[in-house]
Amino acid sequence: MNRLLSVVVVTVLFSIAVKAQNFSTHKVQKGETVEDIANRYYITPFDIYSLNPDAKTKLKPNTILIIPISKSKIPKVTIVRELEGFRSHRVKKKETLYSLAKQYEVTEAEIKKHNTFLYANPLRKGDKLQIPVFKTTELIEEPNLTRTYKVLPKEGKWRIAYKFGITIQELEALNPDMGEVLKEGQEINVPNLEATEEKEIDDRFSYYKVLPKEGFYRLKVKLGVTEDELETLNPGLRESGLKVGMILKIPYSKSYAAGEESNRVNLLDSLTDFSQKHIAVMLPFRLNRVDYDSIAATKLSIQKDPYLKASLDFHSGVLMAIDSLRKLGISLKVDVYDTKNEIGEVTRILNGHDFESVDAVIGPLVSRNFERVATELQKYNTPVVSPTGSNLRLLDNVFQTRVPDELLKDRIIRFVKSDTVVKNIIVIADSKNQSTANELKNEFNQARVVYSRRDKEGKDSFYVIKEDIENVLIPGDNLVFLETQNEGFASNAISILASLIRKEDVDEGIEEVQIRLVTTHYNNAFEGDEISNQHLSKLRFHYASGARIYNENDLSFFVKEYERKYHVMPSNRAVKGFDLTMDVVLRLVASEDLYASVTLAPLTEYLENKFAYKKKLVGGYYNEALYLLKHEDLTVVEVKQ
């Protein structure tokens, strides 16, 4: 009966709270946990946390908690009575059916049922009755504080966390074995909310995950949204306060749409098919041109032939990946072909070997040869993966791993637009990038454009002078787009910009001038020997790239193994060979084929490269995963947003 009494007490409290404000209070006793208190009031721990954010880390005795009684799910109590036998009773003077029913805790109907003569005759003194004796059992149906939820297509953790009003960490606590990435149809535990309490994802808004140590002020600076605006968009936020991992609805922003990072997959956790995989690698070694007469002659051949050097670097990374994959227990057959960078040789390779059983082809490097292979292997639906090509003809079986230039340009433009501090935007461009300058002028109406100077004949001289830039700078923050593929012009503009940065000097009447440098198209002009890394760091140079810059100070297992095997540090091409081969093979082992992996693994990342393939409406796949990078303290680091 104590359990029933507890139910009754909670029911009474619930009724009183509804009439008042749907809340009650609880004084924490020594040794009590949030789970104990939640069970007592038939609510979830998340209901307590929503009104008592500090309870997650500071549950101390005598603390007063606010209890949302309106969310209480009172257990259903059913009384079951089972007939055990009878007792005899001789009716005395003045006894009635009512008094007897009350005395023996039965109903009048139950007495009549077992003494049928009472249906036709009144109860008289001296009547001998059979009184039923019942065994009473209470059946308490505990409320379900959680329920099973089936994951919908393309639904990640952040969507479900937002939908049910919990943080990603709380969702993971409910499902310790859910894995990093959710799969369509996967069943997980979620709070048992009414359908009307579930939140809908509105594509007119963006969604942001609260990071550690972020308060309303930091979010205002970062997102441009005030505390009042956040509370209006997120009912209940005023009571709950900000929590790490909480998903907030915010005004639409391309920069802060719920990001790709939420979908990152570690394919090592998803290996399912360990049958042998068959891949082919096509590279322009051009070994027929190598002089093998001496070691010195061979080295010279490698140095003089850019295709051979690039192929050897890339192939060394492929070999490292093959070794790593085999250590994982993956059975792999690899065919390596020298295309000699000749269409005729590519055709001979295709005609002379069976590619119908090949699971994927990596290469060739050169676009015209790549297209020949992709076109021929369409009939087998064999995926052909391009390591370096851009703006390829995306046939249905093509995977372009290089991020399209337009996506890189769009990322930098969005980055600049998200910066509310910069008031002055300048575009410095040469004549070959006039269309880019015009595009930036359309994006930023107040931007001022500086073109490289021309000679007497009107030809581009690829330089500017200090006054050209000085005339368009303002005191305070300036952001400069530098658009060129000419190393000399890049060096000229960068050195002038770095010299124009100055600190405030009140005594001398000098105002501060800050300059930040960006480009929509990062290319070899920014990597040449004429370019000063000190100047780039001073200018906080930002750009978008499909790969992180390899850091020679990185002591990862790959770097150490590569150095041990080849006695040199790996180049960017070697790392690309490793990353790409690892990704292709792991996708094959974790999915039915490379095409199916696009859905299973929306985003993967390795040493320098990440892969998130998107299919064109008509055609193949291109990689849209990119990095925002900046020069800082003579190194290149990723910008986390």
C-alpha angles and dihedrals in degrees: 000000000000090000091051091047089053090052091049092049092051090047091053091047089048093053093048092047093051090054090048114035106308092255136103134178134239129199109218114237125209112279095015119136129202088251091055092052093045091052091049093056096033095241132116126262086243089061089056093045091050091064098027108041093171091059090081092070108008111049101155130170114270092022111141114229126195109232118204097219091177088071093051115125103208112208117246112244118203122189113215118193120196122190110242101172143292140282124207123240129181111209115243131203114292094010115135135188088255094054092046093048089051093045094052098033094241133114127259088241091056091052091050091046091062095036102047096177087074090070090072103023135051121245111270135190110268096027112143111224136191108222114200117235115210133197108221121211127182116216111198115195106206115220117250105240090183134032138192117267127192114221114240125221114290091002114146133186095269093056093051093044090053092044092057098036098246136114123259089248091055091049089052090048089056090049111034092170099043095110131224096287127036121229126215110268094017112144118227138166119259134169111283098246128165113256089248090058095056114102122230125223107241113203090205088072137052125231127222131196113222112237128211115287093011115142132176093272094053090047090051091054093043101039103022090234123125125226091251091052092050091049091050092051093042111044111207094029091108090060098039101039122206118318129188109259093020114142113227128195109229135174111285114282128164089212094056105034106134097285141237091247088077089063099049113135130201101210091198086076092053105050108140111146114060096171114125115283122209122210134169127211120203118193134162098242092151089200089169087074097052118111106225097179092106142356090253091052091049092050090049091051090054093048093048096047112067091188093055093047092048091047094049092049093048092044092052088058090048090054091050090052093048090053091049093047093051090051086057089059095255115147110220137179113197126189116193119198131189106221091186084214088274127126090214092056091047089053091049090051092050093047095043100050138052109248097166091091095045114112095203141351122218112205159315098205099212115076099228092051091043092054091050091055094044092049093049095046094049088090089064093040087234112166114238115200122204114211097191113006123115131193089019125171097263104218116182092266097045124111112191108198096184111089111243114255092236091061091050091050092048091051093055092046090052090048092054092046091053091056106091093178099068113088101172124055123187129186118205113188143156124231093267090061099046092116090055090049090052091049091052090047088056091049094047108032094188094051118122119219127217116189126198114262124262132221126239091277092054095252120139112264093190099228142094131200128233093255092056090063098031091060093061099042122100131198110271126022122004127177118202128197111205111197116184144110092205114103094202093053091045091052092047095050095041094051092049093048092050090051092053096059109104140170125234117268111185094186092054094039092240118151123214118259119193122186128190119189126213137164133199092212118042110197144149092291088075093050101050127120091253092062117094115221088200090060092047091052091046089052092045089231112211128193141154121244141172090230139037117243111259112246115213090205089065108115096192121149091254093054094048093046092047092050091048092051102040101021092230136083113263118259124225089261091054091051090048090052090052096044095045096046092047091050097047095048096042090050089052092050094045097045142038089257141331092280093055090048091068089072097034094049109030092173132017129174135193135165102318105347139062128193129211110160122205122190121227114234088247113020142016139321135290130190114247098176111112142160131233106218136183139187112245129165092349092306134091115241135180117254110229115208 
